[in-house]
């Protein structure tokens, strides 16, 4: 930092990225904590924001580990991860228990709140979760996407015999397949990269080439390819009366056969943020393994290079050592 009032961060404006050292260091308002970021992960949503998925301006990044430096005395010095939706607590959605859909929410690095590709962030204290002492930062940084995977069994019933196809062997697809395999014995992950699919095979999860996807064969299809072709393939693979789970965010638009959804009585489920507690426990116990998903690590000073690396085809997780 150039002085006590400024910090470095990766700033997005008009789809252009800039590494800035003149960003104001945030001061936590009442009820929030100041967190010094130690590790952050580049997510597909970050890439889509740069492509115009949502008109966001500010510091990117929502997957992080950090240390609380100010706020509630009980939290100071604790290593934490944090839920990304900061909510008002009083709107109709909050009062109904749909807090992640708060009508006035800000979302870390996505909507109205600077994100974690910077030296410091602020988040509501109620959003924080302590990281187990034995858990390395490189594991804990996956808490947010693993929580997003755990959102699916919150939304739909999954039994041991539920036939599930996970489309996409990117970072999120690999995590979703591991999480759903905790509930179903009939998970198959489809992709096009032998290196990535081997990560799941080592965990005893069935994999297949995307070209071998069967028609009308699955009770649940989870689409996380981020492509229009993947969306179309997912629809073909789903049986009548099945459930289509959409996990991808798209900068562009999709064509949808609405009549087909009606005739086949397809349930479409949008799925976003999920519960942190089971995600942390699954990472702590090794029921979800993430070590093989890290492809490279960069200091914050090379964040532009890190982002370019993350955009290369076939790359898995890129991490930023923010406090290096």
C-alpha positions as CSV (number, residue, x, y, z in Angstrom):
1,X,0.0,0.0,0.0
2,X,1.2,3.5,-0.8
3,X,-0.1,4.8,2.6
4,X,-2.5,3.8,5.3
5,X,-5.6,5.0,3.4
6,X,-5.1,3.2,0.1
7,X,-4.7,-0.4,-1.1
8,X,-4.1,-2.4,-4.3
9,X,-6.8,-4.2,-6.2
10,X,-7.9,-5.5,-9.6
11,X,-10.6,-3.0,-10.8
12,X,-13.1,-3.6,-13.5
13,X,-14.7,-0.8,-15.5
14,X,-16.3,-1.0,-18.9
15,X,-15.1,-4.6,-19.3
16,X,-11.5,-3.5,-18.9
17,X,-9.3,-4.6,-16.0
18,X,-6.7,-2.4,-14.3
19,X,-4.4,-3.2,-11.3
20,X,-4.7,-0.1,-9.2
21,X,-2.7,0.9,-6.1
22,X,-4.8,4.0,-5.3
23,X,-8.0,2.3,-4.2
24,X,-9.3,3.6,-0.8
25,X,-9.0,1.0,1.9
26,X,-12.5,0.4,3.2
27,X,-13.7,1.3,6.7
28,X,-16.2,-1.2,8.1
29,X,-19.5,0.3,9.0
30,X,-21.3,-0.8,12.1
31,X,-22.0,-4.6,12.0
32,X,-19.2,-5.3,9.5
33,X,-15.7,-6.4,9.7
34,X,-12.5,-5.3,8.0
35,X,-10.8,-8.4,6.5
36,X,-7.2,-8.5,5.2
37,X,-7.4,-10.9,2.3
38,X,-4.7,-13.6,2.2
39,X,-5.9,-15.8,-0.7
40,X,-8.5,-15.4,-3.4
41,X,-9.7,-17.6,-6.3
42,X,-10.6,-16.6,-9.8
43,X,-14.1,-17.9,-10.7
44,X,-15.9,-18.2,-14.0
45,X,-18.3,-15.5,-12.8
46,X,-15.4,-13.1,-12.7
47,X,-14.6,-14.0,-16.3
48,X,-18.3,-13.5,-17.3
49,X,-18.4,-10.1,-15.5
50,X,-15.5,-9.0,-17.7
51,X,-17.5,-10.1,-20.7
52,X,-20.5,-8.1,-19.7
53,X,-22.7,-10.6,-17.8
54,X,-23.7,-7.9,-15.4
55,X,-22.9,-4.1,-15.5
56,X,-20.6,-4.2,-12.5
57,X,-17.9,-1.6,-11.8
58,X,-15.4,-2.2,-9.0
59,X,-12.9,-4.7,-7.5
60,X,-13.7,-8.3,-8.7
61,X,-13.5,-11.4,-6.6
62,X,-15.7,-13.3,-4.2
63,X,-13.8,-16.5,-3.3
64,X,-11.4,-15.6,-0.5
65,X,-9.7,-16.4,2.8
66,X,-8.6,-13.6,5.1
67,X,-7.9,-12.4,8.6
68,X,-10.2,-10.1,10.5
69,X,-8.4,-6.8,11.5
70,X,-11.3,-4.6,12.7
71,X,-14.9,-4.9,13.7
72,X,-16.3,-7.1,16.4
73,X,-13.5,-7.8,19.0
74,X,-14.5,-11.5,19.2
75,X,-13.5,-11.9,15.5
76,X,-10.3,-9.9,15.4
77,X,-7.4,-12.1,14.4
78,X,-9.5,-15.0,13.2
79,X,-9.0,-16.5,9.8
80,X,-12.3,-16.5,7.9
81,X,-14.2,-17.1,4.8
82,X,-17.4,-15.2,4.1
83,X,-20.8,-15.5,2.5
84,X,-21.0,-13.1,-0.4
85,X,-24.6,-11.7,-0.1
86,X,-24.9,-8.7,2.3
87,X,-28.5,-8.3,3.1
88,X,-30.8,-5.7,4.6
89,X,-32.7,-8.1,6.9
90,X,-36.0,-6.2,6.6
91,X,-37.3,-6.5,3.0
92,X,-40.0,-9.0,2.1
93,X,-37.4,-11.5,0.9
94,X,-35.4,-11.3,4.1
95,X,-38.5,-11.6,6.3
96,X,-39.6,-14.6,4.4
97,X,-36.2,-16.4,4.9
98,X,-34.9,-15.8,1.3
99,X,-32.0,-13.8,2.5
100,X,-29.7,-14.6,-0.5
101,X,-32.4,-12.9,-2.6
102,X,-32.7,-9.7,-0.5
103,X,-34.2,-7.0,-2.6
104,X,-31.5,-4.5,-1.4
105,X,-28.5,-6.9,-1.3
106,X,-25.0,-6.2,-2.3
107,X,-22.9,-9.1,-3.5
108,X,-19.1,-9.3,-2.9
109,X,-17.3,-8.4,-6.2
110,X,-20.5,-8.8,-8.2
111,X,-23.2,-6.2,-7.2
112,X,-22.5,-2.9,-5.4
113,X,-19.6,-4.1,-3.2
114,X,-15.9,-4.2,-3.9
115,X,-14.5,-7.7,-4.0
116,X,-11.6,-9.8,-2.8
117,X,-9.0,-9.2,-5.5
118,X,-7.7,-6.5,-3.2
119,X,-5.8,-6.1,0.0
120,X,-8.9,-5.6,2.1
121,X,-12.7,-6.1,2.0
122,X,-15.5,-5.5,4.4
123,X,-18.4,-7.9,5.1
124,X,-21.1,-8.2,7.6
125,X,-20.0,-10.0,10.7
126,X,-22.9,-12.4,10.3
127,X,-21.5,-13.5,7.0
128,X,-18.2,-14.7,8.4
129,X,-17.2,-18.3,9.1
130,X,-14.1,-19.3,11.0
131,X,-11.7,-21.5,9.1
132,X,-10.5,-24.6,11.0
133,X,-6.9,-24.2,12.2
134,X,-5.7,-27.3,10.3
135,X,-7.2,-26.2,7.0
136,X,-4.7,-24.5,4.6
137,X,-5.7,-21.3,2.8
138,X,-5.5,-23.2,-0.6
139,X,-8.3,-25.4,0.6
140,X,-10.4,-22.9,2.5
141,X,-10.5,-20.6,-0.6
142,X,-12.8,-23.2,-2.2
143,X,-15.5,-22.8,0.4
144,X,-17.8,-20.5,-1.6
145,X,-17.9,-22.7,-4.8
146,X,-18.3,-25.9,-2.7
147,X,-21.2,-24.2,-0.8
148,X,-22.7,-23.4,-4.2
149,X,-22.5,-27.1,-5.0
150,X,-24.2,-27.9,-1.7
151,X,-27.1,-25.6,-2.7
152,X,-28.3,-28.3,-5.2
153,X,-29.3,-31.0,-2.6
154,X,-30.9,-28.1,-0.6
155,X,-33.2,-27.4,-3.6
156,X,-34.1,-30.9,-4.9
157,X,-34.4,-34.3,-3.3
158,X,-31.6,-36.7,-4.2
159,X,-31.6,-40.4,-3.3
160,X,-29.0,-43.1,-3.7
161,X,-30.7,-44.2,-6.9
162,X,-31.2,-40.8,-8.5
163,X,-29.5,-40.7,-11.9
164,X,-27.6,-37.5,-12.2
165,X,-25.6,-36.2,-15.1
166,X,-23.1,-33.3,-14.4
167,X,-22.2,-31.5,-17.7
168,X,-18.9,-29.7,-17.7
169,X,-15.5,-30.7,-16.3
170,X,-14.5,-27.2,-15.2
171,X,-13.9,-26.2,-11.6
172,X,-17.5,-26.0,-10.6
173,X,-18.5,-29.2,-12.4
174,X,-15.7,-31.1,-10.6
175,X,-16.9,-29.8,-7.3
176,X,-20.6,-30.5,-8.0
177,X,-19.9,-34.0,-9.0
178,X,-18.1,-34.7,-5.8
179,X,-20.9,-33.1,-3.6
180,X,-23.7,-34.9,-5.4
181,X,-21.8,-38.2,-5.2
182,X,-22.2,-37.9,-1.4
183,X,-25.9,-38.4,-1.8
184,X,-26.3,-40.5,-5.0
185,X,-24.6,-43.6,-6.2
186,X,-25.5,-42.8,-9.8
187,X,-23.6,-39.7,-10.7
188,X,-21.8,-39.4,-14.1
189,X,-19.7,-36.4,-15.0
190,X,-19.4,-35.6,-18.6
191,X,-16.5,-33.6,-20.1
192,X,-13.9,-33.4,-22.8
193,X,-10.6,-33.2,-20.9
194,X,-9.1,-36.5,-19.7
195,X,-6.9,-34.7,-17.2
196,X,-9.9,-33.2,-15.4
197,X,-12.1,-36.2,-15.5
198,X,-9.2,-38.2,-14.0
199,X,-9.6,-36.1,-10.8
200,X,-13.1,-37.5,-10.3
201,X,-12.2,-41.1,-11.4
202,X,-9.6,-41.1,-8.6
203,X,-12.5,-40.4,-6.2
204,X,-14.5,-43.3,-7.6
205,X,-16.9,-41.1,-9.6
206,X,-18.1,-42.3,-13.0
207,X,-17.0,-40.1,-15.9
208,X,-17.7,-40.1,-19.7
209,X,-16.9,-38.1,-22.8
210,X,-19.4,-35.4,-23.5
211,X,-20.1,-37.0,-26.9
212,X,-21.4,-40.1,-25.1
213,X,-24.3,-38.4,-23.3
214,X,-27.4,-40.5,-23.6
215,X,-30.8,-39.1,-24.6
216,X,-33.6,-39.0,-22.0
217,X,-31.5,-41.0,-19.5
218,X,-31.2,-38.9,-16.4
219,X,-33.5,-37.8,-13.5
220,X,-31.4,-34.7,-12.9
221,X,-29.0,-32.9,-15.2
222,X,-26.8,-30.2,-13.9
223,X,-25.5,-27.8,-16.5
224,X,-22.3,-26.1,-15.7
225,X,-20.5,-25.9,-19.0
226,X,-21.2,-22.2,-19.4
227,X,-22.0,-22.7,-23.1
228,X,-25.1,-22.7,-25.3
229,X,-24.1,-26.1,-26.7
230,X,-24.0,-27.5,-23.1
231,X,-27.4,-26.1,-22.4
232,X,-28.8,-27.9,-25.4
233,X,-27.1,-31.1,-24.6
234,X,-28.4,-31.1,-21.0
235,X,-31.9,-30.7,-22.2
236,X,-31.6,-33.7,-24.5
237,X,-30.2,-35.9,-21.7
238,X,-33.0,-35.2,-19.3
239,X,-35.9,-37.6,-19.1
240,X,-39.5,-36.5,-19.1
241,X,-40.5,-35.2,-15.7
242,X,-36.9,-34.7,-14.8
243,X,-35.1,-31.7,-13.2
244,X,-32.8,-29.3,-15.1
245,X,-30.4,-27.5,-12.7
246,X,-28.8,-24.4,-14.2
247,X,-25.5,-23.5,-12.6
248,X,-23.9,-21.4,-15.4
249,X,-24.0,-17.7,-15.7
250,X,-23.9,-16.5,-19.3
251,X,-22.8,-13.1,-20.8
252,X,-24.9,-13.9,-23.9
253,X,-28.4,-15.2,-24.4
254,X,-29.8,-18.7,-24.9
255,X,-32.6,-20.1,-27.1
256,X,-35.2,-22.0,-25.1
257,X,-37.8,-24.5,-26.4
258,X,-40.5,-23.5,-23.9
259,X,-43.1,-25.8,-25.4
260,X,-40.8,-28.8,-24.9
261,X,-40.4,-28.0,-21.2
262,X,-44.2,-27.9,-20.9
263,X,-44.8,-31.1,-22.8
264,X,-42.1,-33.1,-21.0
265,X,-43.0,-31.5,-17.6
266,X,-39.5,-30.4,-16.9
267,X,-38.6,-28.7,-13.7
268,X,-36.1,-25.9,-14.2
269,X,-34.1,-24.9,-11.1
270,X,-31.8,-21.9,-11.1
271,X,-29.1,-22.6,-8.5
272,X,-26.7,-20.0,-7.0
273,X,-25.2,-19.5,-3.5
274,X,-25.2,-22.2,-0.9
275,X,-24.5,-23.1,2.7
276,X,-21.0,-22.6,4.1
277,X,-21.2,-24.9,7.1
278,X,-21.4,-28.2,5.2
279,X,-18.9,-26.9,2.6
280,X,-16.3,-26.3,5.3
281,X,-17.0,-29.6,6.9
282,X,-16.7,-31.5,3.6
283,X,-13.4,-29.7,2.9
284,X,-12.1,-30.3,6.5
285,X,-12.9,-34.1,6.3
286,X,-11.7,-34.5,2.7
287,X,-15.0,-35.7,1.5
288,X,-14.5,-33.0,-1.2
289,X,-10.9,-32.8,-2.5
290,X,-9.6,-29.7,-4.1
291,X,-5.9,-29.9,-4.2
292,X,-5.8,-31.2,-7.8
293,X,-7.9,-28.3,-9.0
294,X,-5.2,-25.7,-8.5
295,X,-3.4,-25.0,-11.7
296,X,-1.4,-21.9,-10.8
297,X,-0.8,-19.3,-8.1
298,X,0.1,-15.6,-8.6
299,X,0.8,-12.7,-6.4
300,X,-1.7,-9.8,-6.5
301,X,0.9,-7.7,-8.3
302,X,0.5,-10.1,-11.2
303,X,-3.3,-10.2,-11.1
304,X,-3.7,-9.2,-14.7
305,X,-1.5,-12.1,-15.8
306,X,-3.4,-14.4,-13.5
307,X,-6.7,-13.4,-15.0
308,X,-5.4,-14.0,-18.6
309,X,-4.2,-17.4,-17.4
310,X,-7.7,-18.2,-16.0
311,X,-9.3,-17.3,-19.4
312,X,-7.3,-20.0,-21.2
313,X,-9.2,-23.0,-22.4
314,X,-9.0,-26.0,-20.1
315,X,-7.5,-24.2,-17.1
316,X,-8.8,-25.0,-13.6
317,X,-8.4,-22.9,-10.5
318,X,-6.1,-19.9,-10.5
319,X,-5.3,-18.5,-7.1
320,X,-4.0,-15.1,-6.0
321,X,-1.7,-14.8,-3.0
322,X,-3.0,-11.4,-2.0
323,X,-0.7,-10.8,1.0
324,X,2.5,-12.1,-0.7
